[in-house]
Amino acid sequence: MCGRTSCHLPRDVLTRACAYQDRQGQQRLPEWRDADKYCPSYNKSPQSNSPVLLSRLHFEKGADSSERIIAPMRWGLVPSWFKESDPSKLQFNTTNCRSDTIMEKRSFKMPLGKGRRCVVLADGFYEWQRCQGTSERQPYFIYFPQIKTEKSASIGAARSPEDWEKIWDDWRLLTMAGIFDCWEPPEGGDCLYSYTIITVDSCKGLNDIHHRMPAILDGEEAVSKWLDFGKVSTQDALKLIHPTENITFHPVSTVVNNSQNNTPECLVPVNLLVKKEFRSLFSPSRQFENIPAINFNFLELDLKASGSSQKMLQWLATKSPKKECPKIPQKAELDVPQWSIQSLQKRPFPTKRGGTGLLERWLKQEKEEEPVAKRPHSQ
């Protein structure tokens, strides 16, 4: 299943991340529809708006079906045939759509037959693993493996479409297969566009976390075929729906459990070994005088666990915030996030839910000038 995602990039950056080639081989950026409805968030839940890619042909008759539009849509498909005046009265869950029953359920079969295929965009998605022997669940952030690239000129140096591909070398967005529909209120009013994420059996790498995962479209060719309903039939498009092993993940803080928490802390890797050490050392059954010295160097693993998670930390810290936050004087030691034993001795216990950790404080240097894209919002 997939019930929580992150998509925090500002609109212009998200647009550049979705650069593509049209049928003539020209490099292009997708155009936005209802752009004001997009609100970046580190913690998106069902019924909030998320950005999706779809063919321009859905909105303009005679358009080239290979051309793309980005549109914010409601997560949780509301079928076009729904007769109630309030979408929240829908009696069944349409957040996800199982690939094995997609052609059996009217809510999904009808829009799929009309070619209403879309690609749901996200930094990644969250999933919770049940901890054996306890009622606790450990959240994980799951995303594409990230490849380090040689940094090119700044974004402002892009003066022509030929430069877009060279300059965009940041986070690779997760591209999930979805279906959308258009619902018209019975009493009149604006149409509501909504979507569902197609799910499949988990790949081997994720099976220990959860038995289901989103149907991920891995690569430009798969994305193009899924979107191009004018040239690619439903039968051929469904051949793209299968598990992929090209995925990576890391554990994150339980801060993400509350969908109202919208901070970079939702994505930051945590070290489960340290978490277990704290739980064991400070349990009521232990005698504090017998507690050995804690090796706080374990926390260094948070920044070195993998190339992808390390790149994500650098990306959160130096890329996205830097583009929006004004430059302010900093001490030299703040140039790189450090979890040192000195700082931990002052605060040896894990932070409470909703609290801000050292890395989050480093990312948000000045709360009063926090960019709109990073502010918590009601969903």
Salt bridges, closest charged atoms under 4 A:
ASP12 OD2 - ARG16 NH2 3.99
ASP22 OD2 - ARG28 NH1 3.57
GLU31 OE2 - ARG56 NH2 3.15
GLU60 OE2 - ARG56 NH1 2.93
ASP64 OD1 - ARG23 NH2 2.84
GLU67 OE2 - ARG28 NH1 2.91
GLU67 OE1 - ARG56 NE 2.88
ASP100 OD1 - ARG98 NE 3.13
ASP123 OD2 - HIS8 ND1 3.10
GLU136 OE1 - ARG279 NH1 3.85
ASP170 OD1 - LYS319 NZ 3.59
ASP170 OD2 - LYS323 NZ 3.16
ASP181 OD1 - ARG116 NH1 2.43
ASP201 OD1 - ARG212 NH1 2.82
ASP218 OD1 - ARG172 NH2 2.75
GLU220 OE2 - ARG68 NH2 2.43
GLU221 OE2 - LYS225 NZ 3.23
ASP228 OD2 - ARG23 NH1 2.98
ASP236 OD1 - LYS239 NZ 3.48
GLU300 OE1 - LYS304 NZ 3.92
GLU324 OE1 - LYS374 NZ 3.02
GLU370 OE2 - LYS364 NZ 2.95
